């Protein structure tokens, strides 16, 4: 997405995930928001 790193097989940017984590969202909440992701798709 415009030269930004994305999670493989998705259009979700790494920046998006990091912003959510930095804002206090837990990995489990990210999975709830994006059910097609699995914890193995990313690690923080």
N, CA, C and O atoms as a Maestro MAE file, in Angstrom:
{
 s_m_m2io_version
 :::
 2.0.0
}

f_m_ct {
 s_m_title
 :::
 protein
 m_atom[176] {
  # First column is atom index #
  i_m_mmod_type
  r_m_x_coord
  r_m_y_coord
  r_m_z_coord
  i_m_residue_number
  s_m_chain_name
  s_m_pdb_residue_name
  s_m_pdb_atom_name
  i_m_atomic_number
  :::
  1 25 0.836 -1.167 0.000 1 A "UNK " " N  " 7
  2 3 0.000 0.000 0.000 1 A "UNK " " CA " 6
  3 2 0.886 1.237 0.000 1 A "UNK " " C  " 6
  4 15 1.345 1.707 1.041 1 A "UNK " " O  " 8
  5 25 1.104 1.737 -1.188 2 A "UNK " " N  " 7
  6 3 1.894 2.949 -1.375 2 A "UNK " " CA " 6
  7 2 3.302 2.804 -0.815 2 A "UNK " " C  " 6
  8 15 3.840 3.747 -0.234 2 A "UNK " " O  " 8
  9 25 3.904 1.626 -0.987 3 A "UNK " " N  " 7
  10 3 5.278 1.403 -0.564 3 A "UNK " " CA " 6
  11 2 5.450 1.046 0.898 3 A "UNK " " C  " 6
  12 15 6.580 0.885 1.359 3 A "UNK " " O  " 8
  13 25 4.362 0.916 1.641 4 A "UNK " " N  " 7
  14 3 4.453 0.566 3.059 4 A "UNK " " CA " 6
  15 2 4.459 -0.948 3.210 4 A "UNK " " C  " 6
  16 15 3.895 -1.673 2.390 4 A "UNK " " O  " 8
  17 25 5.105 -1.408 4.267 5 A "UNK " " N  " 7
  18 3 5.133 -2.838 4.556 5 A "UNK " " CA " 6
  19 2 3.747 -3.301 4.983 5 A "UNK " " C  " 6
  20 15 3.059 -2.634 5.756 5 A "UNK " " O  " 8
  21 25 3.355 -4.459 4.460 6 A "UNK " " N  " 7
  22 3 2.057 -5.032 4.810 6 A "UNK " " CA " 6
  23 2 2.246 -6.436 5.358 6 A "UNK " " C  " 6
  24 15 3.273 -7.074 5.127 6 A "UNK " " O  " 8
  25 25 1.254 -6.904 6.078 7 A "UNK " " N  " 7
  26 3 1.258 -8.279 6.557 7 A "UNK " " CA " 6
  27 2 0.967 -9.169 5.359 7 A "UNK " " C  " 6
  28 15 0.006 -8.946 4.624 7 A "UNK " " O  " 8
  29 25 1.802 -10.172 5.173 8 A "UNK " " N  " 7
  30 3 1.714 -11.047 4.006 8 A "UNK " " CA " 6
  31 2 0.300 -11.592 3.821 8 A "UNK " " C  " 6
  32 15 -0.330 -12.079 4.760 8 A "UNK " " O  " 8
  33 25 -0.172 -11.496 2.594 9 A "UNK " " N  " 7
  34 3 -1.484 -12.016 2.248 9 A "UNK " " CA " 6
  35 2 -2.636 -11.096 2.626 9 A "UNK " " C  " 6
  36 15 -3.802 -11.469 2.495 9 A "UNK " " O  " 8
  37 25 -2.307 -9.883 3.100 10 A "UNK " " N  " 7
  38 3 -3.343 -8.924 3.481 10 A "UNK " " CA " 6
  39 2 -3.005 -7.561 2.894 10 A "UNK " " C  " 6
  40 15 -1.970 -7.382 2.252 10 A "UNK " " O  " 8
  41 25 -3.887 -6.617 3.122 11 A "UNK " " N  " 7
  42 3 -3.617 -5.226 2.773 11 A "UNK " " CA " 6
  43 2 -3.474 -4.393 4.042 11 A "UNK " " C  " 6
  44 15 -3.581 -3.167 4.008 11 A "UNK " " O  " 8
  45 25 -3.230 -5.071 5.158 12 A "UNK " " N  " 7
  46 3 -3.080 -4.391 6.445 12 A "UNK " " CA " 6
  47 2 -1.618 -4.002 6.617 12 A "UNK " " C  " 6
  48 15 -0.724 -4.847 6.562 12 A "UNK " " O  " 8
  49 25 -1.389 -2.705 6.825 13 A "UNK " " N  " 7
  50 3 -0.008 -2.249 6.960 13 A "UNK " " CA " 6
  51 2 0.527 -2.556 8.357 13 A "UNK " " C  " 6
  52 15 -0.214 -2.620 9.338 13 A "UNK " " O  " 8
  53 25 1.841 -2.743 8.402 14 A "UNK " " N  " 7
  54 3 2.519 -2.930 9.681 14 A "UNK " " CA " 6
  55 2 2.302 -1.682 10.539 14 A "UNK " " C  " 6
  56 15 2.098 -1.775 11.749 14 A "UNK " " O  " 8
  57 25 2.347 -0.531 9.902 15 A "UNK " " N  " 7
  58 3 2.125 0.727 10.616 15 A "UNK " " CA " 6
  59 2 0.764 0.726 11.325 15 A "UNK " " C  " 6
  60 15 0.657 1.184 12.463 15 A "UNK " " O  " 8
  61 25 -0.261 0.220 10.662 16 A "UNK " " N  " 7
  62 3 -1.613 0.164 11.241 16 A "UNK " " CA " 6
  63 2 -1.615 -0.676 12.520 16 A "UNK " " C  " 6
  64 15 -2.175 -0.271 13.538 16 A "UNK " " O  " 8
  65 25 -0.987 -1.840 12.455 17 A "UNK " " N  " 7
  66 3 -0.927 -2.725 13.622 17 A "UNK " " CA " 6
  67 2 -0.136 -2.067 14.746 17 A "UNK " " C  " 6
  68 15 -0.549 -2.112 15.905 17 A "UNK " " O  " 8
  69 25 1.000 -1.457 14.410 18 A "UNK " " N  " 7
  70 3 1.821 -0.814 15.437 18 A "UNK " " CA " 6
  71 2 1.090 0.350 16.095 18 A "UNK " " C  " 6
  72 15 1.213 0.564 17.301 18 A "UNK " " O  " 8
  73 25 0.334 1.095 15.308 19 A "UNK " " N  " 7
  74 3 -0.444 2.199 15.894 19 A "UNK " " CA " 6
  75 2 -1.490 1.667 16.869 19 A "UNK " " C  " 6
  76 15 -1.708 2.244 17.934 19 A "UNK " " O  " 8
  77 25 -2.127 0.575 16.499 20 A "UNK " " N  " 7
  78 3 -3.123 -0.015 17.397 20 A "UNK " " CA " 6
  79 2 -2.460 -0.491 18.693 20 A "UNK " " C  " 6
  80 15 -2.956 -0.222 19.787 20 A "UNK " " O  " 8
  81 25 -1.347 -1.193 18.562 21 A "UNK " " N  " 7
  82 3 -0.642 -1.678 19.748 21 A "UNK " " CA " 6
  83 2 -0.156 -0.511 20.601 21 A "UNK " " C  " 6
  84 15 -0.254 -0.555 21.827 21 A "UNK " " O  " 8
  85 25 0.364 0.524 19.963 22 A "UNK " " N  " 7
  86 3 0.829 1.707 20.680 22 A "UNK " " CA " 6
  87 2 -0.297 2.451 21.371 22 A "UNK " " C  " 6
  88 15 -0.073 3.145 22.363 22 A "UNK " " O  " 8
  89 25 -1.496 2.310 20.855 23 A "UNK " " N  " 7
  90 3 -2.663 2.953 21.440 23 A "UNK " " CA " 6
  91 2 -3.307 2.148 22.554 23 A "UNK " " C  " 6
  92 15 -4.325 2.553 23.116 23 A "UNK " " O  " 8
  93 25 -2.710 1.003 22.873 24 A "UNK " " N  " 7
  94 3 -3.218 0.207 23.981 24 A "UNK " " CA " 6
  95 2 -4.103 -0.958 23.598 24 A "UNK " " C  " 6
  96 15 -4.605 -1.666 24.471 24 A "UNK " " O  " 8
  97 25 -4.302 -1.171 22.305 25 A "UNK " " N  " 7
  98 3 -5.101 -2.312 21.854 25 A "UNK " " CA " 6
  99 2 -4.269 -3.584 22.043 25 A "UNK " " C  " 6
  100 15 -3.078 -3.595 21.731 25 A "UNK " " O  " 8
  101 25 -4.876 -4.630 22.539 26 A "UNK " " N  " 7
  102 3 -4.155 -5.885 22.750 26 A "UNK " " CA " 6
  103 2 -4.140 -6.711 21.461 26 A "UNK " " C  " 6
  104 15 -4.976 -6.509 20.580 26 A "UNK " " O  " 8
  105 25 -3.191 -7.637 21.356 27 A "UNK " " N  " 7
  106 3 -3.185 -8.523 20.182 27 A "UNK " " CA " 6
  107 2 -4.511 -9.267 20.001 27 A "UNK " " C  " 6
  108 15 -4.956 -9.471 18.872 27 A "UNK " " O  " 8
  109 25 -5.134 -9.669 21.092 28 A "UNK " " N  " 7
  110 3 -6.427 -10.362 20.985 28 A "UNK " " CA " 6
  111 2 -7.496 -9.447 20.402 28 A "UNK " " C  " 6
  112 15 -8.346 -9.903 19.637 28 A "UNK " " O  " 8
  113 25 -7.465 -8.161 20.751 29 A "UNK " " N  " 7
  114 3 -8.429 -7.210 20.201 29 A "UNK " " CA " 6
  115 2 -8.181 -6.976 18.712 29 A "UNK " " C  " 6
  116 15 -9.122 -6.769 17.945 29 A "UNK " " O  " 8
  117 25 -6.915 -7.009 18.310 30 A "UNK " " N  " 7
  118 3 -6.596 -6.874 16.888 30 A "UNK " " CA " 6
  119 2 -7.178 -8.054 16.120 30 A "UNK " " C  " 6
  120 15 -7.737 -7.879 15.037 30 A "UNK " " O  " 8
  121 25 -7.047 -9.254 16.677 31 A "UNK " " N  " 7
  122 3 -7.612 -10.449 16.042 31 A "UNK " " CA " 6
  123 2 -9.134 -10.325 15.943 31 A "UNK " " C  " 6
  124 15 -9.724 -10.731 14.942 31 A "UNK " " O  " 8
  125 25 -9.769 -9.768 16.971 32 A "UNK " " N  " 7
  126 3 -11.221 -9.563 16.927 32 A "UNK " " CA " 6
  127 2 -11.601 -8.601 15.804 32 A "UNK " " C  " 6
  128 15 -12.599 -8.805 15.113 32 A "UNK " " O  " 8
  129 25 -10.792 -7.546 15.626 33 A "UNK " " N  " 7
  130 3 -11.059 -6.555 14.576 33 A "UNK " " CA " 6
  131 2 -10.758 -7.094 13.183 33 A "UNK " " C  " 6
  132 15 -11.395 -6.697 12.208 33 A "UNK " " O  " 8
  133 25 -9.794 -7.993 13.092 34 A "UNK " " N  " 7
  134 3 -9.345 -8.549 11.808 34 A "UNK " " CA " 6
  135 2 -9.288 -10.074 11.936 34 A "UNK " " C  " 6
  136 15 -8.199 -10.639 12.040 34 A "UNK " " O  " 8
  137 25 -10.435 -10.745 11.929 35 A "UNK " " N  " 7
  138 3 -10.476 -12.184 12.205 35 A "UNK " " CA " 6
  139 2 -9.697 -13.047 11.214 35 A "UNK " " C  " 6
  140 15 -9.392 -14.200 11.518 35 A "UNK " " O  " 8
  141 25 -9.372 -12.519 10.046 36 A "UNK " " N  " 7
  142 3 -8.594 -13.298 9.084 36 A "UNK " " CA " 6
  143 2 -7.116 -13.353 9.469 36 A "UNK " " C  " 6
  144 15 -6.355 -14.130 8.892 36 A "UNK " " O  " 8
  145 25 -6.704 -12.529 10.447 37 A "UNK " " N  " 7
  146 3 -5.330 -12.589 10.943 37 A "UNK " " CA " 6
  147 2 -5.225 -13.657 12.017 37 A "UNK " " C  " 6
  148 15 -6.202 -14.008 12.678 37 A "UNK " " O  " 8
  149 25 -4.018 -14.159 12.166 38 A "UNK " " N  " 7
  150 3 -3.712 -15.077 13.252 38 A "UNK " " CA " 6
  151 2 -2.515 -14.491 13.979 38 A "UNK " " C  " 6
  152 15 -1.754 -13.713 13.404 38 A "UNK " " O  " 8
  153 25 -2.347 -14.859 15.232 39 A "UNK " " N  " 7
  154 3 -1.229 -14.308 15.996 39 A "UNK " " CA " 6
  155 2 0.101 -14.582 15.316 39 A "UNK " " C  " 6
  156 15 1.046 -13.811 15.483 39 A "UNK " " O  " 8
  157 25 0.195 -15.649 14.564 40 A "UNK " " N  " 7
  158 3 1.427 -15.969 13.858 40 A "UNK " " CA " 6
  159 2 1.724 -15.044 12.686 40 A "UNK " " C  " 6
  160 15 2.843 -15.043 12.174 40 A "UNK " " O  " 8
  161 25 0.728 -14.246 12.247 41 A "UNK " " N  " 7
  162 3 0.947 -13.310 11.154 41 A "UNK " " CA " 6
  163 2 1.820 -12.144 11.568 41 A "UNK " " C  " 6
  164 15 2.434 -11.495 10.722 41 A "UNK " " O  " 8
  165 25 1.879 -11.876 12.837 42 A "UNK " " N  " 7
  166 3 2.667 -10.751 13.327 42 A "UNK " " CA " 6
  167 2 3.076 -11.032 14.757 42 A "UNK " " C  " 6
  168 15 2.472 -11.863 15.434 42 A "UNK " " O  " 8
  169 25 4.080 -10.354 15.202 43 A "UNK " " N  " 7
  170 3 4.458 -10.383 16.614 43 A "UNK " " CA " 6
  171 2 4.985 -9.010 16.967 43 A "UNK " " C  " 6
  172 15 5.617 -8.344 16.147 43 A "UNK " " O  " 8
  173 25 4.727 -8.600 18.168 44 A "UNK " " N  " 7
  174 3 5.137 -7.253 18.590 44 A "UNK " " CA " 6
  175 2 6.113 -7.341 19.733 44 A "UNK " " C  " 6
  176 15 6.576 -6.315 20.231 44 A "UNK " " O  " 8
  :::
 }
 m_bond[175] {
  # First column is bond index #
  i_m_from
  i_m_to
  i_m_order
  :::
  1 1 2 1
  2 2 3 1
  3 3 4 2
  4 3 5 1
  5 5 6 1
  6 6 7 1
  7 7 8 2
  8 7 9 1
  9 9 10 1
  10 10 11 1
  11 11 12 2
  12 11 13 1
  13 13 14 1
  14 14 15 1
  15 15 16 2
  16 15 17 1
  17 17 18 1
  18 18 19 1
  19 19 20 2
  20 19 21 1
  21 21 22 1
  22 22 23 1
  23 23 24 2
  24 23 25 1
  25 25 26 1
  26 26 27 1
  27 27 28 2
  28 27 29 1
  29 29 30 1
  30 30 31 1
  31 31 32 2
  32 31 33 1
  33 33 34 1
  34 34 35 1
  35 35 36 2
  36 35 37 1
  37 37 38 1
  38 38 39 1
  39 39 40 2
  40 39 41 1
  41 41 42 1
  42 42 43 1
  43 43 44 2
  44 43 45 1
  45 45 46 1
  46 46 47 1
  47 47 48 2
  48 47 49 1
  49 49 50 1
  50 50 51 1
  51 51 52 2
  52 51 53 1
  53 53 54 1
  54 54 55 1
  55 55 56 2
  56 55 57 1
  57 57 58 1
  58 58 59 1
  59 59 60 2
  60 59 61 1
  61 61 62 1
  62 62 63 1
  63 63 64 2
  64 63 65 1
  65 65 66 1
  66 66 67 1
  67 67 68 2
  68 67 69 1
  69 69 70 1
  70 70 71 1
  71 71 72 2
  72 71 73 1
  73 73 74 1
  74 74 75 1
  75 75 76 2
  76 75 77 1
  77 77 78 1
  78 78 79 1
  79 79 80 2
  80 79 81 1
  81 81 82 1
  82 82 83 1
  83 83 84 2
  84 83 85 1
  85 85 86 1
  86 86 87 1
  87 87 88 2
  88 87 89 1
  89 89 90 1
  90 90 91 1
  91 91 92 2
  92 91 93 1
  93 93 94 1
  94 94 95 1
  95 95 96 2
  96 95 97 1
  97 97 98 1
  98 98 99 1
  99 99 100 2
  100 99 101 1
  101 101 102 1
  102 102 103 1
  103 103 104 2
  104 103 105 1
  105 105 106 1
  106 106 107 1
  107 107 108 2
  108 107 109 1
  109 109 110 1
  110 110 111 1
  111 111 112 2
  112 111 113 1
  113 113 114 1
  114 114 115 1
  115 115 116 2
  116 115 117 1
  117 117 118 1
  118 118 119 1
  119 119 120 2
  120 119 121 1
  121 121 122 1
  122 122 123 1
  123 123 124 2
  124 123 125 1
  125 125 126 1
  126 126 127 1
  127 127 128 2
  128 127 129 1
  129 129 130 1
  130 130 131 1
  131 131 132 2
  132 131 133 1
  133 133 134 1
  134 134 135 1
  135 135 136 2
  136 135 137 1
  137 137 138 1
  138 138 139 1
  139 139 140 2
  140 139 141 1
  141 141 142 1
  142 142 143 1
  143 143 144 2
  144 143 145 1
  145 145 146 1
  146 146 147 1
  147 147 148 2
  148 147 149 1
  149 149 150 1
  150 150 151 1
  151 151 152 2
  152 151 153 1
  153 153 154 1
  154 154 155 1
  155 155 156 2
  156 155 157 1
  157 157 158 1
  158 158 159 1
  159 159 160 2
  160 159 161 1
  161 161 162 1
  162 162 163 1
  163 163 164 2
  164 163 165 1
  165 165 166 1
  166 166 167 1
  167 167 168 2
  168 167 169 1
  169 169 170 1
  170 170 171 1
  171 171 172 2
  172 171 173 1
  173 173 174 1
  174 174 175 1
  175 175 176 2
  :::
 }
}
